[in-house]
Amino acid sequence: MIDRNDTPRGHEGRRKIAAITAGCFALAVTVGLLAVAPSHAASIPAWLDDAITIFNERNPETRIWFVDIKDSFVWYRIPNEPDIGSHDIRERVYTIVAENGYKRTDDEELITTARPPEPTAPGREKKCWRRSFVLDIEQLSNTTSSGGYGGTNSARPGQRQRMLTSMVCEDGENWFAGFRVLQ
């Protein structure tokens, strides 16, 4: 009687099975490590968190509540008030941004859709007003920068700016405000 495992074909089969098993084990370990590794999610600048806190202290009846950080936006929930229209809600959000040195890049808003995070239900598309802002860091401090248009020795030094995009989304009993800052 011949033992099939003693044939060259039997040893080759066992080697393939061993290699596949080792590969699956390595994949499982890698997935496990990624699952417990800290996430490098989007972050928000401290000034924004401070600005929302100050707004809430000044307006305890119309607080803005942190929801989540999703898709590089930090999202807040604003309870809808029947006597305040969408324009007033949007201006409230834009005022928070403007009070921190950001200037509007365009005179008008753009209407789009987004999926703000909803803790109790899966997110769905909502009508949103989007506006972009820019912050010229050099105007706020006595820092200098180089580079930009003509290189480091140019007569036209580069600008140090930050872009901020805000989204204000309508959702029945709540509004959602999202902010994304590009460094």
BELKA-V360806 format. One record per residue. N is the residue number from 0. RES is the residue in three letters. SS is DSSP state (H for helix, E for strand, - for the rest). NEAR is the number of other ideal C-beta (glycine too) atoms within 8 Angstrom. Layout:
BEGIN
[[N RES SS NEAR] [N RES SS NEAR]]
END
This chain:
BEGIN
[[0 MET - 2] [1 ILE - 5] [2 ASP - 7] [3 ARG H 7] [4 ASN H 7] [5 ASP H 7] [6 THR - 9] [7 PRO H 5] [8 ARG H 7] [9 GLY H 11] [10 HIS H 10] [11 GLU H 8] [12 GLY H 8] [13 ARG H 9] [14 ARG H 8] [15 LYS H 8] [16 ILE H 8] [17 ALA H 8] [18 ALA H 8] [19 ILE H 8] [20 THR H 8] [21 ALA H 8] [22 GLY H 8] [23 CYS H 8] [24 PHE H 8] [25 ALA H 8] [26 LEU H 8] [27 ALA H 8] [28 VAL H 8] [29 THR H 8] [30 VAL H 8] [31 GLY H 8] [32 LEU H 8] [33 LEU H 7] [34 ALA H 6] [35 VAL H 5] [36 ALA - 6] [37 PRO - 3] [38 SER - 4] [39 HIS - 3] [40 ALA - 5] [41 ALA - 10] [42 SER - 5] [43 ILE - 10] [44 PRO - 7] [45 ALA H 6] [46 TRP H 7] [47 LEU H 12] [48 ASP H 9] [49 ASP H 8] [50 ALA H 11] [51 ILE H 12] [52 THR H 8] [53 ILE H 8] [54 PHE H 10] [55 ASN H 10] [56 GLU H 7] [57 ARG H 5] [58 ASN - 8] [59 PRO H 6] [60 GLU H 4] [61 THR H 9] [62 ARG - 8] [63 ILE E 10] [64 TRP E 7] [65 PHE E 7] [66 VAL E 10] [67 ASP E 8] [68 ILE E 10] [69 LYS E 8] [70 ASP - 5] [71 SER - 5] [72 PHE E 13] [73 VAL E 12] [74 TRP E 14] [75 TYR E 13] [76 ARG E 10] [77 ILE E 14] [78 PRO E 9] [79 ASN - 10] [80 GLU - 6] [81 PRO - 4] [82 ASP - 3] [83 ILE - 7] [84 GLY - 5] [85 SER H 9] [86 HIS H 6] [87 ASP H 8] [88 ILE H 13] [89 ARG H 12] [90 GLU H 8] [91 ARG H 10] [92 VAL H 12] [93 TYR H 11] [94 THR H 8] [95 ILE H 11] [96 VAL H 12] [97 ALA H 10] [98 GLU - 6] [99 ASN - 10] [100 GLY - 6] [101 TYR - 11] [102 LYS E 9] [103 ARG E 10] [104 THR - 7] [105 ASP - 8] [106 ASP - 3] [107 GLU - 4] [108 GLU - 8] [109 LEU E 8] [110 ILE E 7] [111 THR E 7] [112 THR E 7] [113 ALA E 11] [114 ARG - 9] [115 PRO - 14] [116 PRO - 9] [117 GLU - 8] [118 PRO - 5] [119 THR - 3] [120 ALA - 5] [121 PRO - 4] [122 GLY - 7] [123 ARG - 7] [124 GLU - 5] [125 LYS E 12] [126 LYS E 7] [127 CYS E 13] [128 TRP E 12] [129 ARG E 11] [130 ARG E 12] [131 SER E 11] [132 PHE E 14] [133 VAL E 11] [134 LEU E 13] [135 ASP E 10] [136 ILE H 10] [137 GLU H 10] [138 GLN H 5] [139 LEU H 7] [140 SER - 5] [141 ASN - 3] [142 THR - 7] [143 THR - 6] [144 SER - 10] [145 SER - 8] [146 GLY - 7] [147 GLY - 10] [148 TYR - 6] [149 GLY - 7] [150 GLY - 6] [151 THR - 5] [152 ASN - 5] [153 SER - 9] [154 ALA - 3] [155 ARG - 6] [156 PRO - 9] [157 GLY - 8] [158 GLN - 8] [159 ARG - 8] [160 GLN E 8] [161 ARG E 10] [162 MET E 11] [163 LEU E 14] [164 THR E 12] [165 SER E 14] [166 MET E 15] [167 VAL E 14] [168 CYS E 14] [169 GLU E 9] [170 ASP E 9] [171 GLY - 5] [172 GLU - 5] [173 ASN E 9] [174 TRP E 13] [175 PHE E 15] [176 ALA E 13] [177 GLY E 15] [178 PHE E 14] [179 ARG E 10] [180 VAL E 10] [181 LEU E 7] [182 GLN - 3]]
END
